[in-house]
Each structure stands twice: as C-alpha cells, then as structure tokens.
Amino acid sequence: MGKKESYEDEEMTVELELEDGTVVNCAIITILTVEAKDYIVLLPLDEDGENEDGEVWFYGYSENPDDPNEEPILAYIEDDDVYEKVADAFDEYLDSCEFDEIIDDNDSEE
C-alpha cells in the first residue's frame, strides 16, 4: 500500500488536448534532450489513472525562460528521423533506470 501510494503522490501529470478536442490525462515520464532540443515523454492514462498497453507519446517541449509560470509548449514531432532519435534516447533512459534499480537492489542486499 505505502509504496504505490508514495509513487502516485510524486507522479506529475498534465492534461493534453488532442486535435479532436478529447482531453487526455498523461503522466510525465521524463524530459529528454536530443541534439540540443528538449522532448517530453508522456504516458496516457485512462479514467482510472492506469495505462494498460504501455504506449508512450513523444512531443517537442519548450519553456519560456523569461516567465517560469507560463505554460510549457508541446509540439508534434513531424520529422521521422527526429522521432526515431527521441525514441532511441527514451530506450537508453529506460535502460539506465533498469540499471539503477539493479544497483539499488544489490546495495540493499548487502
């Protein structure tokens, strides 16, 4: 109970309005920098706050450095090559997370 609850307390979410007007609540997984540009990784959630299929969405991400209170801007990634580079960077991010978990598990066993 406590472990899942604390994860949900820390989870940051954003509401994303799709082209058809549908609003989807998404968990923010991470922000990646690829070729000096930022990209956000979102995990779309259903009405129960769950994601059954593991699908993630990638968007270009930018903030106004002069106004930290302004809403960040998300943009579609239209270039297939750029999308592939972001997907590869996310795979590397996931690999590093798994590696960190292995290290943490080994430390806790000692």
N, CA, C and O of each residue as an XYZ file, in Angstrom:
440
protein
N       0.825     -1.198      0.000
C       0.000      0.000      0.000
C       0.863      1.253      0.000
O       0.676      2.132     -0.841
N       1.802      1.346      0.929
C       2.597      2.560      1.055
C       3.448      2.860     -0.156
O       3.590      4.019     -0.546
N       4.020      1.820     -0.760
C       4.912      2.052     -1.888
C       4.168      2.624     -3.085
O       4.620      3.605     -3.674
N       3.034      2.033     -3.459
C       2.272      2.527     -4.597
C       1.734      3.927     -4.314
O       1.743      4.795     -5.187
N       1.274      4.131     -3.103
C       0.710      5.418     -2.742
C       1.752      6.526     -2.857
O       1.451      7.608     -3.361
N       2.970      6.267     -2.395
C       4.000      7.300     -2.457
C       4.389      7.584     -3.899
O       4.712      8.724     -4.233
N       4.363      6.561     -4.771
C       4.668      6.787     -6.178
C       3.631      7.714     -6.795
O       3.970      8.646     -7.523
N       2.358      7.447     -6.495
C       1.297      8.271     -7.062
C       1.373      9.701     -6.543
O       1.055     10.642     -7.271
N       1.790      9.872     -5.295
C       1.915     11.215     -4.744
C       2.978     12.020     -5.485
O       2.846     13.235     -5.639
N       4.025     11.347     -5.941
C       5.124     12.031     -6.612
C       4.887     12.189     -8.112
O       5.552     13.001     -8.755
N       3.962     11.436     -8.674
C       3.740     11.428    -10.112
C       3.192     12.773    -10.585
O       2.201     13.271    -10.050
N       3.836     13.351    -11.582
C       3.359     14.598    -12.163
C       2.524     14.268    -13.390
O       2.899     13.412    -14.191
N       1.396     14.944    -13.536
C       0.535     14.714    -14.683
C       0.236     16.027    -15.392
O       0.405     17.116    -14.842
N      -0.213     15.882    -16.630
C      -0.591     17.033    -17.439
C      -1.820     16.638    -18.247
O      -1.956     15.488    -18.663
N      -2.712     17.599    -18.467
C      -3.859     17.347    -19.336
C      -3.488     17.803    -20.733
O      -3.027     18.926    -20.941
N      -3.700     16.899    -21.696
C      -3.327     17.173    -23.080
C      -4.589     17.161    -23.931
O      -5.339     16.184    -23.923
N      -4.825     18.246    -24.664
C      -5.987     18.298    -25.541
C      -5.564     17.850    -26.938
O      -4.672     18.436    -27.551
N      -6.222     16.802    -27.425
C      -5.904     16.262    -28.743
C      -6.613     17.065    -29.837
O      -7.468     17.901    -29.546
N      -6.249     16.804    -31.099
C      -6.817     17.554    -32.222
C      -8.335     17.447    -32.290
O      -9.004     18.387    -32.719
N      -8.890     16.296    -31.865
C     -10.339     16.103    -31.929
C     -11.069     16.701    -30.727
O     -12.282     16.533    -30.594
N     -10.336     17.402    -29.845
C     -10.939     18.033    -28.679
C     -10.966     17.167    -27.435
O     -11.319     17.641    -26.355
N     -10.594     15.891    -27.578
C     -10.539     14.984    -26.435
C      -9.418     15.422    -25.495
O      -8.328     15.781    -25.940
N      -9.695     15.391    -24.194
C      -8.667     15.721    -23.204
C      -8.201     14.420    -22.563
O      -9.004     13.625    -22.074
N      -6.876     14.219    -22.577
C      -6.283     13.004    -22.023
C      -5.350     13.401    -20.887
O      -4.501     14.277    -21.052
N      -5.508     12.758    -19.742
C      -4.594     12.968    -18.624
C      -3.370     12.076    -18.861
O      -3.514     10.884    -19.130
N      -2.174     12.650    -18.763
C      -0.941     11.912    -19.028
C       0.039     12.087    -17.874
O       0.183     13.175    -17.316
N       0.700     11.000    -17.533
C       1.795     11.074    -16.566
C       3.040     11.537    -17.309
O       3.307     11.095    -18.427
N       3.792     12.422    -16.689
C       5.058     12.874    -17.278
C       6.135     11.888    -16.857
O       6.426     11.745    -15.669
N       6.726     11.207    -17.836
C       7.758     10.223    -17.544
C       9.104     10.914    -17.371
O       9.781     10.724    -16.360
N       9.487     11.708    -18.350
C      10.762     12.417    -18.286
C      10.811     13.468    -19.386
O       9.958     13.502    -20.272
N      11.818     14.319    -19.313
C      12.130     15.249    -20.393
C      13.538     14.891    -20.859
O      14.480     14.852    -20.069
N      13.659     14.631    -22.156
C      14.932     14.232    -22.750
C      15.493     15.370    -23.584
O      14.736     16.153    -24.158
N      16.799     15.467    -23.654
C      17.436     16.413    -24.558
C      18.106     15.625    -25.659
O      18.966     14.781    -25.405
N      17.702     15.912    -26.895
C      18.254     15.244    -28.065
C      18.679     16.324    -29.052
O      17.870     17.143    -29.486
N      19.962     16.311    -29.396
C      20.516     17.307    -30.317
C      20.143     18.734    -29.896
O      19.682     19.537    -30.707
N      20.353     19.022    -28.626
C      20.175     20.350    -28.023
C      18.720     20.819    -27.987
O      18.470     22.005    -27.770
N      17.752     19.919    -28.194
C      16.334     20.270    -28.074
C      15.694     19.356    -27.040
O      16.099     18.205    -26.872
N      14.683     19.889    -26.345
C      14.002     19.119    -25.307
C      12.752     18.450    -25.856
O      12.036     19.003    -26.691
N      12.512     17.238    -25.356
C      11.334     16.454    -25.719
C      10.754     15.860    -24.442
O      11.489     15.419    -23.558
N       9.427     15.853    -24.360
C       8.757     15.312    -23.185
C       8.184     13.938    -23.533
O       7.705     13.713    -24.644
N       8.243     13.027    -22.566
C       7.690     11.687    -22.734
C       6.462     11.588    -21.831
O       6.558     11.752    -20.615
N       5.308     11.319    -22.444
C       4.046     11.255    -21.719
C       3.468      9.852    -21.787
O       3.572      9.173    -22.808
N       2.860      9.429    -20.690
C       2.181      8.146    -20.598
C       0.687      8.430    -20.469
O       0.231      8.851    -19.406
N      -0.093      8.202    -21.554
C      -1.530      8.483    -21.472
C      -2.218      7.554    -20.473
O      -1.953      6.353    -20.437
N      -3.108      8.133    -19.662
C      -3.799      7.377    -18.614
C      -5.292      7.302    -18.920
O      -5.866      8.229    -19.491
N      -5.912      6.193    -18.534
C      -7.359      6.073    -18.696
C      -8.065      6.744    -17.514
O      -7.427      7.389    -16.681
N      -9.392      6.581    -17.455
C     -10.182      7.233    -16.409
C      -9.770      6.811    -15.005
O      -9.972      7.551    -14.042
N      -9.185      5.602    -14.892
C      -8.767      5.088    -13.592
C      -7.316      5.443    -13.258
O      -6.790      5.001    -12.236
N      -6.666      6.239    -14.116
C      -5.273      6.603    -13.888
C      -4.310      5.488    -14.226
O      -3.191      5.454    -13.714
N      -4.737      4.571    -15.087
C      -3.904      3.427    -15.461
C      -3.538      3.500    -16.937
O      -4.162      4.232    -17.706
N      -2.521      2.735    -17.323
C      -2.140      2.576    -18.727
C      -1.891      1.099    -18.950
O      -0.901      0.547    -18.469
N      -2.790      0.460    -19.679
C      -2.728     -0.989    -19.858
C      -1.730     -1.416    -20.932
O      -1.135     -2.488    -20.821
N      -1.532     -0.592    -21.980
C      -0.726     -1.045    -23.111
C       0.728     -0.564    -23.101
O       1.526     -1.013    -23.923
N       1.080      0.329    -22.196
C       2.468      0.788    -22.108
C       2.878      1.776    -23.188
O       4.055      2.120    -23.296
N       1.919      2.238    -23.991
C       2.218      3.196    -25.051
C       2.637      4.533    -24.433
O       2.037      4.991    -23.460
N       3.669      5.152    -25.006
C       4.084      6.489    -24.588
C       4.033      7.421    -25.792
O       4.114      6.983    -26.939
N       3.898      8.705    -25.510
C       3.852      9.720    -26.561
C       5.045     10.647    -26.387
O       5.403     11.004    -25.264
N       5.664     11.038    -27.506
C       6.791     11.973    -27.514
C       6.330     13.285    -28.142
O       5.653     13.289    -29.171
N       6.705     14.399    -27.510
C       6.417     15.732    -28.039
C       7.642     16.615    -27.851
O       8.417     16.431    -26.912
N       7.808     17.579    -28.756
C       8.790     18.629    -28.531
C       8.325     19.428    -27.325
O       7.123     19.560    -27.095
N       9.260     19.959    -26.556
C       8.936     20.623    -25.295
C       9.766     21.888    -25.165
O      10.979     21.864    -25.373
N       9.117     22.992    -24.824
C       9.882     24.220    -24.568
C       9.176     25.051    -23.509
O       7.950     25.055    -23.399
N       9.992     25.750    -22.736
C       9.502     26.655    -21.697
C       9.986     28.053    -22.013
O      11.005     28.230    -22.681
N       9.259     29.044    -21.535
C       9.674     30.433    -21.672
C      10.646     30.742    -20.537
O      10.233     30.800    -19.379
N      11.936     30.943    -20.844
C      12.911     31.188    -19.769
C      12.661     32.502    -19.024
O      13.126     32.670    -17.896
N      11.925     33.441    -19.650
C      11.648     34.729    -19.017
C      10.435     34.688    -18.092
O      10.255     35.580    -17.263
N       9.591     33.644    -18.231
C       8.398     33.545    -17.406
C       8.167     32.090    -17.004
O       7.499     31.348    -17.725
N       8.718     31.673    -15.852
C       8.594     30.275    -15.427
C       7.151     29.856    -15.123
O       6.868     28.661    -15.039
N       6.236     30.818    -14.957
C       4.839     30.497    -14.672
C       4.020     30.244    -15.937
O       2.893     29.753    -15.869
N       4.593     30.581    -17.080
C       3.891     30.371    -18.351
C       3.823     28.877    -18.673
O       4.752     28.126    -18.374
N       2.716     28.456    -19.284
C       2.544     27.052    -19.661
C       3.623     26.646    -20.664
O       3.900     27.394    -21.602
N       4.234     25.478    -20.484
C       5.190     24.991    -21.483
C       4.472     24.719    -22.811
O       3.260     24.503    -22.842
N       5.227     24.733    -23.883
C       4.676     24.483    -25.209
C       5.058     23.074    -25.644
O       6.228     22.696    -25.588
N       4.059     22.293    -26.082
C       4.295     20.966    -26.631
C       4.054     21.027    -28.130
O       3.112     21.674    -28.586
N       4.909     20.351    -28.899
C       4.783     20.365    -30.354
C       4.936     18.956    -30.903
O       5.741     18.166    -30.410
N       4.149     18.652    -31.937
C       4.279     17.351    -32.603
C       5.668     17.218    -33.198
O       6.258     18.200    -33.648
N       6.180     16.014    -33.198
C       7.451     15.728    -33.867
C       7.083     15.235    -35.260
O       6.618     14.106    -35.422
N       7.289     16.074    -36.255
C       6.846     15.742    -37.605
C       7.912     15.011    -38.412
O       7.584     14.330    -39.384
N       9.158     15.134    -38.037
C      10.252     14.505    -38.771
C      10.484     13.093    -38.240
O      10.777     12.917    -37.058
N      10.354     12.086    -39.105
C      10.507     10.689    -38.688
C      11.890     10.403    -38.114
O      12.020      9.638    -37.158
N      12.928     11.017    -38.696
C      14.291     10.793    -38.191
C      14.448     11.338    -36.779
O      15.063     10.695    -35.930
N      13.897     12.515    -36.524
C      13.953     13.105    -35.188
C      13.174     12.222    -34.209
O      13.637     11.963    -33.098
N      11.987     11.763    -34.627
C      11.172     10.892    -33.768
C      11.960      9.646    -33.378
O      11.944      9.237    -32.217
N      12.648      9.043    -34.343
C      13.442      7.838    -34.068
C      14.573      8.140    -33.077
O      14.866      7.324    -32.204
N      15.201      9.300    -33.210
C      16.276      9.670    -32.281
C      15.734      9.849    -30.859
O      16.382      9.459    -29.888
N      14.540     10.442    -30.747
C      13.920     10.618    -29.431
C      13.543      9.253    -28.857
O      13.748      8.999    -27.670
N      12.992      8.375    -29.697
C      12.629      7.027    -29.240
C      13.871      6.273    -28.765
O      13.821      5.573    -27.753
N      14.981      6.410    -29.486
C      16.235      5.766    -29.080
C      16.731      6.330    -27.747
O      17.198      5.583    -26.887
N      16.627      7.648    -27.582
C      17.054      8.282    -26.325
C      16.181      7.791    -25.170
O      16.676      7.604    -24.058
N      14.888      7.582    -25.424
C      13.998      7.071    -24.381
C      14.372      5.635    -24.024
O      14.350      5.264    -22.850
N      14.713      4.825    -25.024
C      15.162      3.456    -24.755
C      16.403      3.468    -23.859
O      16.509      2.675    -22.924
N      17.338      4.374    -24.153
C      18.541      4.493    -23.319
C      18.174      4.929    -21.906
O      18.750      4.440    -20.935
N      17.213      5.851    -21.788
C      16.738      6.295    -20.480
C      16.177      5.113    -19.695
O      16.487      4.945    -18.516
N      15.346      4.287    -20.354
C      14.762      3.120    -19.681
C      15.854      2.144    -19.256
O      15.798      1.584    -18.162
N      16.855      1.939    -20.128
C      17.970      1.049    -19.777
C      18.695      1.556    -18.542
O      19.054      0.766    -17.669
N      18.918      2.873    -18.456
C      19.634      3.426    -17.304
C      18.794      3.293    -16.037
O      19.338      3.080    -14.953
N      17.466      3.417    -16.166
C      16.590      3.237    -14.999
C      16.654      1.805    -14.504
O      16.732      1.563    -13.299
N      16.620      0.856    -15.429
C      16.709     -0.551    -15.043
C      18.057     -0.841    -14.395
O      18.125     -1.589    -13.420
N      19.133     -0.256    -14.927
C      20.463     -0.451    -14.361
C      20.505      0.117    -12.946
O      21.054     -0.509    -12.040
N      19.922      1.309    -12.755
C      19.888      1.917    -11.419
C      19.129      1.039    -10.434
O      19.527      0.932     -9.274
N      18.034      0.403    -10.879
C      17.267     -0.481    -10.000
C      18.103     -1.693     -9.596
O      18.056     -2.129     -8.445
N      18.869     -2.236    -10.548
C      19.728     -3.383    -10.243
C      20.768     -2.987     -9.205
O      21.007     -3.729     -8.252
N      21.390     -1.823     -9.381
C      22.397     -1.341     -8.427
C      21.755     -1.142     -7.055
O      22.311     -1.560     -6.040
N      20.565     -0.495     -7.027
C      19.871     -0.267     -5.752
C      19.535     -1.584     -5.072
O      19.689     -1.707     -3.857
N      19.076     -2.572     -5.837
C      18.750     -3.877     -5.278
C      19.985     -4.543     -4.665
O      19.905     -5.136     -3.589
N      21.113     -4.445     -5.345
C      22.357     -5.031     -4.829
C      22.805     -4.330     -3.552
O      23.274     -4.979     -2.617
N      22.663     -3.013     -3.513
C      23.055     -2.253     -2.316
C      22.194     -2.631     -1.114
O      22.692     -2.718      0.008
N      20.900     -2.855     -1.353
C      20.004     -3.170     -0.242
C      20.211     -4.605      0.286
O      19.851     -4.917      1.421
N      20.791     -5.457     -0.553
C      21.040     -6.842     -0.120
C      22.271     -6.958      0.741
O      22.408     -7.924      1.491
N      23.171     -5.999      0.653
C      24.430     -6.085      1.407
C      24.250     -5.738      2.861
O      25.213     -5.764      3.626
